[in-house]
């Protein structure tokens, strides 16, 4: 690109004129010396930049030890992915085997897991408070997300809300009555002695559902896990509705 002073000829020392006067061979000797000097000067700067970049990268991925509480629908894989656990779900399971148990696919809501996270979930920003002109009518804000207790009462109530959205009949009393008969309220209950168990499909969970029935009547939006309390209740009620009209009509083995 043209610029000011393009044709300005800089002064040269006597030594420089003597070298140039020596001919083409002399000029060839000067250019490599200039290039070497430039490269040598650049090397320390590039090395320092590389060291600084590596230091920033190492600092950015330092794992942070946190305690995570399992919620309905969680899996070790989804937790490890969400929090950037180094080593994935396998390392997460290894670090929490005493808490999880022998089957890494069975984690129930409420479990406390120790994990080394490299990702953090940003807290939602609070909306800026702005003044409103006089006479402005306040607008209704969306209702907060409904939460449920992590116990039998909460599991039944969450299932009832999901059932209502999917047109599945059933009442709190009907569900509770059958749960107490089938599992006494233990979401990890499993029957290893009856005919289903002998056939290789033991009854599982709060309402003692076998795997084929759970798969056939599983309700989307719940965990695909027969030991998950909400998923187990909802699938069992869906099955009972198809066969008996409602879980309320079930008073014995079904």
N, C-alpha and C positions, 0 to 999 in steps of 0.2 A: 504494500500500500504506500503511495507517495506521501512524503512528509516534509516538514520544514528542515532545511539544512541537508537535504539529500546529497547535494553536490559539494558540500563543504569538505574540504580535504584537510584531514588532521595533520598536525606536524609530526614528523618522525625524527627519531634520534639519529645520530650519525651511525650508530651501530646498526640500526634497522635498515638505513639506506645502503649500508655496505653489504648486508645480507641479501637484500633485494637485487642489488647490482650484480650479485654473483650469478644470477640467471635463474632459470626454472628450477633447477635442483635445489638452490638455496631456499626458495619459497616453499618447496615441498617439506623442508625440514622444519619450518616455522609452524605450519598448520597442525601437525600432530601434537606439538608441544602445547598449543592453545587448547586443543580438545581434551588432552589428558588433564590439564589444569582444571577445566570446567567439570569433568566427570568426578575428579577427586573432591572438588568442593561440594558436589551434589550428594555424594555418598553419605556423609554424616547426617545430613538433613533427612534423607529418605529413611535411614536406619532409625533415627529418632522417631519419625512419624510412624514407622511400623511398630516400634515398641509401645508407643502411646496407644495405637489402635488395639494392639493385643491386650494391653492393660485394661482398656475400656471394655473390651469384649469379655474378658475374664470377670471383671467386676459386675457386668450386667447379668451374668448367668449364675451368680453365687446362689445356691439353693437356700430357701428360708424355711425353717422348721415351723410347721403349723399343725393345729389339730382341726380335723374336719369331721363334722357330724353327718352321717349318712341319712339321706332323705329318700322317700319313695321314688322308685325309678332309677336310682343310682346303680352303676356297676363299677367294679374296680377299674375297668378300662376307661369309662367315661370320666371318672374322677382323676385318673392319671393324666388323661389328655387335657382336661380342663385346667389343671394346675401345673402342667408341664413337668411332671415327675420324671426325673432322670431314671432310665431303666424301665419305664412304662409300668403297666399293671403288675408285671412279674415282681419288680422291686417293691412296689407298694404292698403286694401280698406278703412278700418275704419279711418286710418290716412290721407287718401287723398280723402275722399268722396266729399268734395266741389269741388275738381278739376275734378274728374272722372264723377260725376253725379250719378243718381239713378240706373244705370245699370252697375255692375262691369265687364260685358263681353264686354262693348264697350269702349275701350280706343284707341284714335287715335294718330298717330305719332306726335311727337312734344310736347306732354304733359310733364310737369315737375312734377315728383313725389318725395315726401320726404320719405325716408326709413331709417330704422336702420339696417345696414348690419353687419353680423358677418363673411362674407366671402369677400375676396378681390380678384380681378382678377389681376394676375401678369402681369406686362408690358412685352412685348416681348423683349428678349435680343437682343442687337445689335451685329451683327457679328463682330468678331475681324478683325481688319485691318491688313492685311499681305502684305508684299512687294512682287512684282511679278518680276520674272527674266526679263531682257531686251529682247525685241522682243516678249513677250507674248501678244497674241491677246485677248483683253477684250471680255468677254462673255456677251451676252444680258441678262438682268435681267427681270423677269416676270413683266408685267404691274401691277400697283397698282389697288386695287379693286375700281371699278367705284362707285361713290356716286351720289346721286340725291338730289335736293333741296326739302325741305318739303313744297311744294306748288303745285298748279295745274299743272304748267309746269313740275315740277319734277315727279309728279305722272304719268302723261301721258308718259313721256320719259322712266320711269322705266317699265311701262306696255308694251310699244312698244318693248323694249328689250326682255322681257319675251315672248311676242307674237311671236317675230322672232325666238326664240329658240324652240317654240312649233308649228311653221308653221301656225300661226293665222294671216290672212291678216288684214290690216287697216293702216290708216295714221294719223299723228298728227292732221291735219285739220279736218278729219272726226270724230275723237274722240272728239276734242274740241267743234266742232259745236253741236254735240248731247248732250254733258255735259251741255253746256250753255242753251240749250232748256229744258232739263230734270230737272236740279237742280240748275242752275246758279252758279255751282262750289262749292256747299256746300256738303261735304262728309257725313254730318249727316242728310241730307234731308230725309223726309219720307212723303208719301202720305197717309193720313188717311180718304180720302173722296170718292175715286173712287170705281169702282166695285171690284177691287182686295182687297181693304181695307175692303169692305163689306163682302167679302168671307173669311176674316181673314188672308189674305196674302198681306199686304200693300207693295208698291214699296219703295225701300230703296237705299240710297247712291247716288253717282255722276250720275250714268246712270239709276237710278230707277229700280233696279232689284228686283223681288219678290223672296222669300226664295226658293221655289221649283226650279226656274230657276237657281238661284245661286248654289244650291246643284248639279244640273245636269251638269252645265258647269263650275264649279269651276276648276281652273288650279292648279295642284300640284306645291308647291313651293311658293304659296301666302297664306296669312292668311285666315283661314276659318271664315271670318267675312264679311258680306255684306256691313258693314259700313267702312271697311278698303278701302282706296281710290284705291290702286293698285289692290287689289283682286277684287273689284267691277268692275273696268274698264276692267280687263282682262277677267273675267267671262262674262260680257256683250258683249265684242267683240267676244268671242268664240261662244256665242249664236247667235249673228248677222251673223257670218260667216256661221254657220250651216243653218240658215234660209234665209238669204238674200245674201249670198256670201261674204259680208264684211260690217263692220260698216260704210264704206264710202257710201254704198247704202241706208242707213237709213236717211230719211228726215222728219220723223214724229213719232207718237206713234208706238212702235214696240213690 
